[in-house]
Amino acid sequence: MATIRRRRRPFAITVLAWLYVAVGAIGTAGHYANFWKQKPTVNEFVWITVLGAAAIVAGLYMLRRRDWARWLAIAWMGTHVAISVFHPVRELVVHCALLALISYLLIRPEASRYFTAE
């Protein structure tokens, strides 16, 4: 009988995954709460919903060790960098720094071993 050895999830992945779940849920709820003040277009409503759901899905599936989820998480942050181009420069810089940090945490060797180990 073969022994299956599970790799422990790196602490940084655990924290990052739960942050994605929280940011996706709280951010989407916050946008929805503002909808009564500012009537969004259908396009804005769809984007907010899709991006919030993507963050939650990325976080939950990173916890389940799905390799594609880390790439979704990086793409999610990359989308925020692209959106930030139309906002104040400070916001763009913060999103770029977060993208660099998140990419580092999700691509480093320890994370790669966790996501790709059978």
N, CA, C and O atoms as CSV, one atom per row, in Angstrom:
chain,resi,resn,atom,element,x,y,z
A,1,MET,N,N,0.845,-1.177,0.000
A,1,MET,CA,C,0.000,0.000,0.000
A,1,MET,C,C,0.892,1.242,0.000
A,1,MET,O,O,1.746,1.410,0.871
A,2,ALA,N,N,0.685,2.077,-0.958
A,2,ALA,CA,C,1.493,3.294,-1.081
A,2,ALA,C,C,1.005,4.349,-0.094
A,2,ALA,O,O,-0.194,4.526,0.120
A,3,THR,N,N,1.954,5.027,0.485
A,3,THR,CA,C,1.630,6.100,1.411
A,3,THR,C,C,1.587,7.413,0.644
A,3,THR,O,O,2.534,7.762,-0.062
A,4,ILE,N,N,0.507,8.120,0.785
A,4,ILE,CA,C,0.381,9.436,0.142
A,4,ILE,C,C,0.825,10.476,1.163
A,4,ILE,O,O,0.278,10.574,2.261
A,5,ARG,N,N,1.818,11.239,0.775
A,5,ARG,CA,C,2.344,12.264,1.669
A,5,ARG,C,C,1.832,13.624,1.220
A,5,ARG,O,O,2.157,14.082,0.125
A,6,ARG,N,N,1.041,14.262,2.055
A,6,ARG,CA,C,0.495,15.584,1.730
A,6,ARG,C,C,1.475,16.654,2.191
A,6,ARG,O,O,1.991,16.611,3.308
A,7,ARG,N,N,1.712,17.590,1.327
A,7,ARG,CA,C,2.543,18.728,1.711
A,7,ARG,C,C,1.714,19.686,2.544
A,7,ARG,O,O,0.541,19.940,2.271
A,8,ARG,N,N,2.371,20.205,3.568
A,8,ARG,CA,C,1.706,21.246,4.353
A,8,ARG,C,C,1.591,22.514,3.522
A,8,ARG,O,O,2.490,22.858,2.754
A,9,ARG,N,N,0.478,23.193,3.688
A,9,ARG,CA,C,0.281,24.449,2.971
A,9,ARG,C,C,1.176,25.508,3.606
A,9,ARG,O,O,1.159,25.684,4.824
A,10,PRO,N,N,1.955,26.213,2.790
A,10,PRO,CA,C,2.768,27.302,3.352
A,10,PRO,C,C,1.865,28.351,4.014
A,10,PRO,O,O,0.778,28.661,3.524
A,11,PHE,N,N,2.346,28.883,5.132
A,11,PHE,CA,C,1.567,29.859,5.889
A,11,PHE,C,C,1.170,31.051,5.019
A,11,PHE,O,O,0.039,31.531,5.101
A,12,ALA,N,N,2.092,31.527,4.193
A,12,ALA,CA,C,1.803,32.682,3.329
A,12,ALA,C,C,0.644,32.391,2.380
A,12,ALA,O,O,-0.163,33.277,2.098
A,13,ILE,N,N,0.558,31.159,1.889
A,13,ILE,CA,C,-0.539,30.779,0.990
A,13,ILE,C,C,-1.855,30.779,1.748
A,13,ILE,O,O,-2.873,31.242,1.232
A,14,THR,N,N,-1.841,30.265,2.963
A,14,THR,CA,C,-3.052,30.236,3.786
A,14,THR,C,C,-3.568,31.655,4.028
A,14,THR,O,O,-4.751,31.937,3.836
A,15,VAL,N,N,-2.679,32.532,4.445
A,15,VAL,CA,C,-3.067,33.922,4.726
A,15,VAL,C,C,-3.570,34.603,3.455
A,15,VAL,O,O,-4.615,35.253,3.460
A,16,LEU,N,N,-2.828,34.450,2.384
A,16,LEU,CA,C,-3.205,35.080,1.121
A,16,LEU,C,C,-4.547,34.562,0.610
A,16,LEU,O,O,-5.378,35.343,0.147
A,17,ALA,N,N,-4.759,33.264,0.691
A,17,ALA,CA,C,-6.018,32.675,0.226
A,17,ALA,C,C,-7.200,33.236,1.015
A,17,ALA,O,O,-8.211,33.617,0.426
A,18,TRP,N,N,-7.080,33.289,2.336
A,18,TRP,CA,C,-8.187,33.824,3.139
A,18,TRP,C,C,-8.379,35.320,2.919
A,18,TRP,O,O,-9.502,35.818,3.005
A,19,LEU,N,N,-7.293,36.044,2.634
A,19,LEU,CA,C,-7.433,37.466,2.291
A,19,LEU,C,C,-8.217,37.639,1.000
A,19,LEU,O,O,-9.049,38.540,0.892
A,20,TYR,N,N,-7.957,36.780,0.022
A,20,TYR,CA,C,-8.709,36.842,-1.227
A,20,TYR,C,C,-10.199,36.585,-0.977
A,20,TYR,O,O,-11.050,37.284,-1.527
A,21,VAL,N,N,-10.508,35.600,-0.163
A,21,VAL,CA,C,-11.915,35.313,0.142
A,21,VAL,C,C,-12.551,36.525,0.820
A,21,VAL,O,O,-13.645,36.948,0.448
A,22,ALA,N,N,-11.862,37.080,1.816
A,22,ALA,CA,C,-12.410,38.218,2.559
A,22,ALA,C,C,-12.550,39.452,1.672
A,22,ALA,O,O,-13.588,40.114,1.695
A,23,VAL,N,N,-11.522,39.766,0.897
A,23,VAL,CA,C,-11.576,40.947,0.026
A,23,VAL,C,C,-12.669,40.783,-1.022
A,23,VAL,O,O,-13.395,41.733,-1.318
A,24,GLY,N,N,-12.792,39.589,-1.584
A,24,GLY,CA,C,-13.842,39.351,-2.570
A,24,GLY,C,C,-15.228,39.545,-1.980
A,24,GLY,O,O,-16.078,40.200,-2.583
A,25,ALA,N,N,-15.457,38.978,-0.804
A,25,ALA,CA,C,-16.776,39.068,-0.173
A,25,ALA,C,C,-17.065,40.481,0.348
A,25,ALA,O,O,-18.128,41.040,0.079
A,26,ILE,N,N,-16.130,41.043,1.080
A,26,ILE,CA,C,-16.350,42.365,1.678
A,26,ILE,C,C,-16.368,43.451,0.605
A,26,ILE,O,O,-17.190,44.365,0.659
A,27,GLY,N,N,-15.463,43.353,-0.367
A,27,GLY,CA,C,-15.428,44.350,-1.436
A,27,GLY,C,C,-16.696,44.364,-2.261
A,27,GLY,O,O,-17.230,45.425,-2.585
A,28,THR,N,N,-17.178,43.171,-2.600
A,28,THR,CA,C,-18.411,43.087,-3.386
A,28,THR,C,C,-19.593,43.606,-2.576
A,28,THR,O,O,-20.419,44.361,-3.091
A,29,ALA,N,N,-19.675,43.205,-1.318
A,29,ALA,CA,C,-20.766,43.683,-0.458
A,29,ALA,C,C,-20.711,45.202,-0.301
A,29,ALA,O,O,-21.746,45.869,-0.295
A,30,GLY,N,N,-19.503,45.741,-0.176
A,30,GLY,CA,C,-19.357,47.191,-0.059
A,30,GLY,C,C,-19.823,47.926,-1.296
A,30,GLY,O,O,-20.482,48.961,-1.204
A,31,HIS,N,N,-19.476,47.384,-2.462
A,31,HIS,CA,C,-19.955,47.996,-3.703
A,31,HIS,C,C,-21.476,47.902,-3.800
A,31,HIS,O,O,-22.140,48.868,-4.177
A,32,TYR,N,N,-22.014,46.757,-3.463
A,32,TYR,CA,C,-23.466,46.591,-3.513
A,32,TYR,C,C,-24.168,47.568,-2.564
A,32,TYR,O,O,-25.224,48.108,-2.893
A,33,ALA,N,N,-23.579,47.790,-1.391
A,33,ALA,CA,C,-24.169,48.718,-0.424
A,33,ALA,C,C,-24.218,50.141,-0.969
A,33,ALA,O,O,-25.114,50.910,-0.621
A,34,ASN,N,N,-23.256,50.496,-1.825
A,34,ASN,CA,C,-23.223,51.842,-2.411
A,34,ASN,C,C,-24.131,51.984,-3.623
A,34,ASN,O,O,-24.330,53.092,-4.119
A,35,PHE,N,N,-24.679,50.885,-4.100
A,35,PHE,CA,C,-25.512,50.948,-5.299
A,35,PHE,C,C,-26.771,51.777,-5.092
A,35,PHE,O,O,-27.302,52.328,-6.056
A,36,TRP,N,N,-27.256,51.880,-3.876
A,36,TRP,CA,C,-28.470,52.677,-3.670
A,36,TRP,C,C,-28.168,54.173,-3.800
A,36,TRP,O,O,-29.059,54.958,-4.124
A,37,LYS,N,N,-26.911,54.571,-3.546
A,37,LYS,CA,C,-26.507,55.971,-3.712
A,37,LYS,C,C,-26.124,56.260,-5.160
A,37,LYS,O,O,-26.566,57.244,-5.754
A,38,GLN,N,N,-25.301,55.392,-5.706
A,38,GLN,CA,C,-24.809,55.572,-7.069
A,38,GLN,C,C,-25.352,54.428,-7.902
A,38,GLN,O,O,-24.981,53.272,-7.699
A,39,LYS,N,N,-26.199,54.739,-8.805
A,39,LYS,CA,C,-26.784,53.707,-9.658
A,39,LYS,C,C,-25.740,53.247,-10.678
A,39,LYS,O,O,-25.351,54.017,-11.556
A,40,PRO,N,N,-25.286,51.996,-10.566
A,40,PRO,CA,C,-24.273,51.522,-11.510
A,40,PRO,C,C,-24.890,51.171,-12.858
A,40,PRO,O,O,-26.086,50.898,-12.965
A,41,THR,N,N,-24.055,51.185,-13.866
A,41,THR,CA,C,-24.502,50.680,-15.158
A,41,THR,C,C,-24.517,49.150,-15.062
A,41,THR,O,O,-23.954,48.576,-14.130
A,42,VAL,N,N,-25.141,48.520,-15.999
A,42,VAL,CA,C,-25.154,47.050,-16.019
A,42,VAL,C,C,-23.720,46.530,-16.132
A,42,VAL,O,O,-23.354,45.548,-15.486
A,43,ASN,N,N,-22.918,47.196,-16.954
A,43,ASN,CA,C,-21.526,46.808,-17.128
A,43,ASN,C,C,-20.759,46.869,-15.805
A,43,ASN,O,O,-20.030,45.933,-15.474
A,44,GLU,N,N,-20.913,47.948,-15.051
A,44,GLU,CA,C,-20.244,48.074,-13.747
A,44,GLU,C,C,-20.709,46.987,-12.787
A,44,GLU,O,O,-19.896,46.390,-12.082
A,45,PHE,N,N,-22.009,46.727,-12.757
A,45,PHE,CA,C,-22.557,45.700,-11.881
A,45,PHE,C,C,-21.957,44.328,-12.210
A,45,PHE,O,O,-21.577,43.575,-11.313
A,46,VAL,N,N,-21.880,44.019,-13.489
A,46,VAL,CA,C,-21.337,42.723,-13.913
A,46,VAL,C,C,-19.864,42.621,-13.540
A,46,VAL,O,O,-19.440,41.599,-13.001
A,47,TRP,N,N,-19.073,43.658,-13.813
A,47,TRP,CA,C,-17.649,43.619,-13.496
A,47,TRP,C,C,-17.410,43.468,-12.001
A,47,TRP,O,O,-16.557,42.683,-11.589
A,48,ILE,N,N,-18.146,44.204,-11.191
A,48,ILE,CA,C,-17.986,44.113,-9.739
A,48,ILE,C,C,-18.317,42.701,-9.265
A,48,ILE,O,O,-17.605,42.138,-8.434
A,49,THR,N,N,-19.384,42.139,-9.787
A,49,THR,CA,C,-19.790,40.791,-9.409
A,49,THR,C,C,-18.763,39.756,-9.851
A,49,THR,O,O,-18.386,38.884,-9.069
A,50,VAL,N,N,-18.315,39.845,-11.083
A,50,VAL,CA,C,-17.346,38.878,-11.622
A,50,VAL,C,C,-16.018,38.970,-10.870
A,50,VAL,O,O,-15.444,37.945,-10.501
A,51,LEU,N,N,-15.529,40.184,-10.641
A,51,LEU,CA,C,-14.250,40.324,-9.943
A,51,LEU,C,C,-14.349,39.859,-8.491
A,51,LEU,O,O,-13.419,39.237,-7.976
A,52,GLY,N,N,-15.452,40.150,-7.836
A,52,GLY,CA,C,-15.637,39.669,-6.462
A,52,GLY,C,C,-15.689,38.155,-6.399
A,52,GLY,O,O,-15.063,37.539,-5.537
A,53,ALA,N,N,-16.440,37.558,-7.316
A,53,ALA,CA,C,-16.541,36.091,-7.360
A,53,ALA,C,C,-15.191,35.470,-7.689
A,53,ALA,O,O,-14.834,34.436,-7.122
A,54,ALA,N,N,-14.436,36.082,-8.594
A,54,ALA,CA,C,-13.125,35.552,-8.968
A,54,ALA,C,C,-12.173,35.542,-7.769
A,54,ALA,O,O,-11.414,34.589,-7.588
A,55,ALA,N,N,-12.211,36.588,-6.958
A,55,ALA,CA,C,-11.350,36.641,-5.770
A,55,ALA,C,C,-11.725,35.524,-4.793
A,55,ALA,O,O,-10.851,34.847,-4.251
A,56,ILE,N,N,-13.012,35.338,-4.575
A,56,ILE,CA,C,-13.469,34.293,-3.657
A,56,ILE,C,C,-13.081,32.915,-4.182
A,56,ILE,O,O,-12.567,32.086,-3.431
A,57,VAL,N,N,-13.320,32.671,-5.447
A,57,VAL,CA,C,-12.983,31.376,-6.056
A,57,VAL,C,C,-11.474,31.133,-5.983
A,57,VAL,O,O,-11.040,30.036,-5.630
A,58,ALA,N,N,-10.676,32.145,-6.314
A,58,ALA,CA,C,-9.217,31.994,-6.255
A,58,ALA,C,C,-8.781,31.631,-4.835
A,58,ALA,O,O,-7.973,30.721,-4.647
A,59,GLY,N,N,-9.302,32.327,-3.854
A,59,GLY,CA,C,-8.924,32.047,-2.469
A,59,GLY,C,C,-9.324,30.655,-2.019
A,59,GLY,O,O,-8.514,29.929,-1.442
A,60,LEU,N,N,-10.551,30.284,-2.276
A,60,LEU,CA,C,-11.023,28.965,-1.843
A,60,LEU,C,C,-10.263,27.834,-2.521
A,60,LEU,O,O,-9.926,26.837,-1.882
A,61,TYR,N,N,-9.995,27.985,-3.800
A,61,TYR,CA,C,-9.315,26.907,-4.509
A,61,TYR,C,C,-7.802,26.910,-4.286
A,61,TYR,O,O,-7.152,25.886,-4.502
A,62,MET,N,N,-7.229,28.032,-3.859
A,62,MET,CA,C,-5.834,27.984,-3.417
A,62,MET,C,C,-5.739,27.144,-2.144
A,62,MET,O,O,-4.777,26.400,-1.954
A,63,LEU,N,N,-6.740,27.267,-1.276
A,63,LEU,CA,C,-6.765,26.439,-0.070
A,63,LEU,C,C,-6.901,24.957,-0.416
A,63,LEU,O,O,-6.451,24.095,0.339
A,64,ARG,N,N,-7.518,24.668,-1.552
A,64,ARG,CA,C,-7.704,23.281,-1.998
A,64,ARG,C,C,-6.573,22.798,-2.908
A,64,ARG,O,O,-6.638,21.713,-3.487
A,65,ARG,N,N,-5.542,23.625,-3.018
A,65,ARG,CA,C,-4.319,23.246,-3.722
A,65,ARG,C,C,-4.453,23.144,-5.235
A,65,ARG,O,O,-3.793,22.321,-5.869
A,66,ARG,N,N,-5.290,23.964,-5.799
A,66,ARG,CA,C,-5.468,23.963,-7.255
A,66,ARG,C,C,-4.501,24.964,-7.877
A,66,ARG,O,O,-4.517,26.152,-7.555
A,67,ASP,N,N,-3.676,24.469,-8.757
A,67,ASP,CA,C,-2.642,25.299,-9.376
A,67,ASP,C,C,-3.245,26.471,-10.154
A,67,ASP,O,O,-2.715,27.581,-10.112
A,68,TRP,N,N,-4.351,26.230,-10.863
A,68,TRP,CA,C,-4.962,27.293,-11.662
A,68,TRP,C,C,-5.435,28.450,-10.797
A,68,TRP,O,O,-5.535,29.580,-11.276
A,69,ALA,N,N,-5.731,28.181,-9.510
A,69,ALA,CA,C,-6.247,29.236,-8.622
A,69,ALA,C,C,-5.195,30.292,-8.332
A,69,ALA,O,O,-5.521,31.470,-8.186
A,70,ARG,N,N,-3.932,29.880,-8.247
A,70,ARG,CA,C,-2.907,30.901,-8.003
A,70,ARG,C,C,-2.754,31.809,-9.214
A,70,ARG,O,O,-2.477,32.998,-9.065
A,71,TRP,N,N,-2.933,31.259,-10.414
A,71,TRP,CA,C,-2.852,32.090,-11.616
A,71,TRP,C,C,-4.072,33.003,-11.725
A,71,TRP,O,O,-3.968,34.131,-12.208
A,72,LEU,N,N,-5.219,32.517,-11.279
A,72,LEU,CA,C,-6.413,33.373,-11.227
A,72,LEU,C,C,-6.184,34.521,-10.244
A,72,LEU,O,O,-6.568,35.659,-10.514
A,73,ALA,N,N,-5.564,34.224,-9.116
A,73,ALA,CA,C,-5.287,35.267,-8.120
A,73,ALA,C,C,-4.355,36.341,-8.687
A,73,ALA,O,O,-4.563,37.533,-8.461
A,74,ILE,N,N,-3.341,35.917,-9.413
A,74,ILE,CA,C,-2.415,36.878,-10.027
A,74,ILE,C,C,-3.143,37.690,-11.107
A,74,ILE,O,O,-2.961,38.903,-11.200
A,75,ALA,N,N,-3.957,37.027,-11.911
A,75,ALA,CA,C,-4.721,37.728,-12.954
A,75,ALA,C,C,-5.698,38.722,-12.332
A,75,ALA,O,O,-5.891,39.817,-12.861
A,76,TRP,N,N,-6.312,38.346,-11.215
A,76,TRP,CA,C,-7.254,39.230,-10.516
A,76,TRP,C,C,-6.544,40.520,-10.097
A,76,TRP,O,O,-7.066,41.620,-10.278
A,77,MET,N,N,-5.348,40.362,-9.535
A,77,MET,CA,C,-4.602,41.551,-9.119
A,77,MET,C,C,-4.135,42.338,-10.329
A,77,MET,O,O,-4.119,43.569,-10.296
A,78,GLY,N,N,-3.756,41.647,-11.396
A,78,GLY,CA,C,-3.362,42.330,-12.636
A,78,GLY,C,C,-4.503,43.153,-13.209
A,78,GLY,O,O,-4.285,44.239,-13.745
A,79,THR,N,N,-5.712,42.638,-13.095
A,79,THR,CA,C,-6.888,43.395,-13.547
A,79,THR,C,C,-7.029,44.684,-12.745
A,79,THR,O,O,-7.379,45.727,-13.297
A,80,HIS,N,N,-6.757,44.612,-11.450
A,80,HIS,CA,C,-6.838,45.819,-10.630
A,80,HIS,C,C,-5.751,46.828,-10.996
A,80,HIS,O,O,-5.966,48.037,-10.914
A,81,VAL,N,N,-4.598,46.332,-11.394
A,81,VAL,CA,C,-3.545,47.247,-11.870
A,81,VAL,C,C,-4.038,47.963,-13.129
A,81,VAL,O,O,-3.887,49.178,-13.262
A,82,ALA,N,N,-4.623,47.204,-14.043
A,82,ALA,CA,C,-5.131,47.802,-15.290
A,82,ALA,C,C,-6.227,48.834,-15.000
A,82,ALA,O,O,-6.251,49.902,-15.611
A,83,ILE,N,N,-7.125,48.518,-14.077
A,83,ILE,CA,C,-8.191,49.456,-13.717
A,83,ILE,C,C,-7.598,50.711,-13.064
A,83,ILE,O,O,-8.106,51.815,-13.262
A,84,SER,N,N,-6.526,50.540,-12.286
A,84,SER,CA,C,-5.904,51.654,-11.571
A,84,SER,C,C,-5.253,52.675,-12.485
A,84,SER,O,O,-4.970,53.795,-12.058
A,85,VAL,N,N,-5.012,52.309,-13.730
A,85,VAL,CA,C,-4.430,53.255,-14.682
A,85,VAL,C,C,-5.324,54.489,-14.814
A,85,VAL,O,O,-4.840,55.580,-15.113
A,86,PHE,N,N,-6.621,54.315,-14.593
A,86,PHE,CA,C,-7.574,55.409,-14.730
A,86,PHE,C,C,-7.848,56.133,-13.410
A,86,PHE,O,O,-8.704,57.016,-13.351
A,87,HIS,N,N,-7.129,55.763,-12.363
A,87,HIS,CA,C,-7.301,56.366,-11.037
A,87,HIS,C,C,-6.048,57.145,-10.659
A,87,HIS,O,O,-5.107,57.212,-11.450
A,88,PRO,N,N,-6.018,57.731,-9.474
A,88,PRO,CA,C,-4.806,58.468,-9.057
A,88,PRO,C,C,-3.552,57.579,-9.093
A,88,PRO,O,O,-3.633,56.369,-8.884
A,89,VAL,N,N,-2.411,58.192,-9.358
A,89,VAL,CA,C,-1.147,57.466,-9.499
A,89,VAL,C,C,-0.829,56.651,-8.246
A,89,VAL,O,O,-0.313,55.538,-8.339
A,90,ARG,N,N,-1.136,57.203,-7.087
A,90,ARG,CA,C,-0.879,56.499,-5.824
A,90,ARG,C,C,-1.562,55.137,-5.803
A,90,ARG,O,O,-0.974,54.156,-5.349
A,91,GLU,N,N,-2.779,55.072,-6.284
A,91,GLU,CA,C,-3.525,53.818,-6.330
A,91,GLU,C,C,-2.855,52.826,-7.291
A,91,GLU,O,O,-2.775,51.632,-7.001
A,92,LEU,N,N,-2.385,53.316,-8.411
A,92,LEU,CA,C,-1.672,52.471,-9.370
A,92,LEU,C,C,-0.405,51.892,-8.742
A,92,LEU,O,O,-0.111,50.707,-8.900
A,93,VAL,N,N,0.339,52.731,-8.032
A,93,VAL,CA,C,1.579,52.285,-7.398
A,93,VAL,C,C,1.287,51.210,-6.343
A,93,VAL,O,O,1.996,50.207,-6.267
A,94,VAL,N,N,0.259,51.416,-5.545
A,94,VAL,CA,C,-0.105,50.434,-4.512
A,94,VAL,C,C,-0.501,49.108,-5.159
A,94,VAL,O,O,-0.060,48.045,-4.721
A,95,HIS,N,N,-1.327,49.168,-6.195
A,95,HIS,CA,C,-1.740,47.932,-6.860
A,95,HIS,C,C,-0.554,47.230,-7.527
A,95,HIS,O,O,-0.484,46.001,-7.511
A,96,CYS,N,N,0.363,47.977,-8.102
A,96,CYS,CA,C,1.564,47.370,-8.697
A,96,CYS,C,C,2.413,46.684,-7.621
A,96,CYS,O,O,2.917,45.580,-7.831
A,97,ALA,N,N,2.566,47.340,-6.478
A,97,ALA,CA,C,3.338,46.740,-5.382
A,97,ALA,C,C,2.655,45.468,-4.874
A,97,ALA,O,O,3.320,44.467,-4.608
A,98,LEU,N,N,1.337,45.511,-4.742
A,98,LEU,CA,C,0.604,44.317,-4.308
A,98,LEU,C,C,0.722,43.191,-5.331
A,98,LEU,O,O,0.870,42.027,-4.958
A,99,LEU,N,N,0.658,43.529,-6.620
A,99,LEU,CA,C,0.823,42.514,-7.668
A,99,LEU,C,C,2.204,41.871,-7.568
A,99,LEU,O,O,2.324,40.652,-7.684
A,100,ALA,N,N,3.229,42.663,-7.358
A,100,ALA,CA,C,4.584,42.122,-7.233
A,100,ALA,C,C,4.699,41.204,-6.016
A,100,ALA,O,O,5.273,40.120,-6.117
A,101,LEU,N,N,4.166,41.620,-4.880
A,101,LEU,CA,C,4.226,40.810,-3.659
A,101,LEU,C,C,3.438,39.508,-3.810
A,101,LEU,O,O,3.931,38.431,-3.473
A,102,ILE,N,N,2.223,39.618,-4.314
A,102,ILE,CA,C,1.374,38.434,-4.495
A,102,ILE,C,C,2.016,37.467,-5.498
A,102,ILE,O,O,2.024,36.256,-5.278
A,103,SER,N,N,2.547,38.000,-6.585
A,103,SER,CA,C,3.204,37.151,-7.577
A,103,SER,C,C,4.395,36.430,-6.960
A,103,SER,O,O,4.594,35.237,-7.187
A,104,TYR,N,N,5.176,37.153,-6.188
A,104,TYR,CA,C,6.323,36.531,-5.519
A,104,TYR,C,C,5.859,35.394,-4.605
A,104,TYR,O,O,6.413,34.295,-4.651
A,105,LEU,N,N,4.854,35.652,-3.786
A,105,LEU,CA,C,4.378,34.638,-2.836
A,105,LEU,C,C,3.810,33.415,-3.543
A,105,LEU,O,O,3.936,32.298,-3.041
A,106,LEU,N,N,3.189,33.611,-4.696
A,106,LEU,CA,C,2.532,32.496,-5.380
A,106,LEU,C,C,3.421,31.760,-6.382
A,106,LEU,O,O,3.084,30.656,-6.812
A,107,ILE,N,N,4.551,32.358,-6.757
A,107,ILE,CA,C,5.402,31.725,-7.757
A,107,ILE,C,C,6.702,31.179,-7.152
A,107,ILE,O,O,7.383,30.380,-7.794
A,108,ARG,N,N,7.047,31.582,-5.970
A,108,ARG,CA,C,8.307,31.117,-5.375
A,108,ARG,C,C,8.324,29.592,-5.270
A,108,ARG,O,O,7.269,28.959,-5.296
A,109,PRO,N,N,9.504,29.004,-5.151
A,109,PRO,CA,C,9.624,27.538,-5.176
A,109,PRO,C,C,8.753,26.808,-4.142
A,109,PRO,O,O,8.161,25.775,-4.454
A,110,GLU,N,N,8.673,27.333,-2.933
A,110,GLU,CA,C,7.861,26.682,-1.894
A,110,GLU,C,C,6.394,26.600,-2.314
A,110,GLU,O,O,5.746,25.574,-2.110
A,111,ALA,N,N,5.873,27.668,-2.895
A,111,ALA,CA,C,4.485,27.682,-3.353
A,111,ALA,C,C,4.312,26.754,-4.552
A,111,ALA,O,O,3.328,26.020,-4.636
A,112,SER,N,N,5.260,26.788,-5.469
A,112,SER,CA,C,5.170,25.916,-6.645
A,112,SER,C,C,5.149,24.449,-6.244
A,112,SER,O,O,4.384,23.668,-6.810
A,113,ARG,N,N,5.974,24.064,-5.280
A,113,ARG,CA,C,5.966,22.671,-4.801
A,113,ARG,C,C,4.621,22.321,-4.189
A,113,ARG,O,O,4.108,21.223,-4.401
A,114,TYR,N,N,4.047,23.246,-3.431
A,114,TYR,CA,C,2.738,22.990,-2.800
A,114,TYR,C,C,1.656,22.789,-3.864
A,114,TYR,O,O,0.866,21.849,-3.775
A,115,PHE,N,N,1.621,23.651,-4.851
A,115,PHE,CA,C,0.548,23.582,-5.854
A,115,PHE,C,C,0.730,22.455,-6.863
A,115,PHE,O,O,-0.255,21.954,-7.404
A,116,THR,N,N,1.950,22.053,-7.123
A,116,THR,CA,C,2.159,21.049,-8.167
A,116,THR,C,C,2.434,19.655,-7.629
A,116,THR,O,O,2.455,18.705,-8.411
A,117,ALA,N,N,2.645,19.493,-6.337
A,117,ALA,CA,C,2.921,18.165,-5.773
A,117,ALA,C,C,1.677,17.289,-5.860
A,117,ALA,O,O,0.560,17.746,-5.615
A,118,GLU,N,N,1.884,16.049,-6.207
A,118,GLU,CA,C,0.770,15.084,-6.323
A,118,GLU,C,C,0.493,14.439,-4.994
A,118,GLU,O,O,-0.404,13.603,-4.888
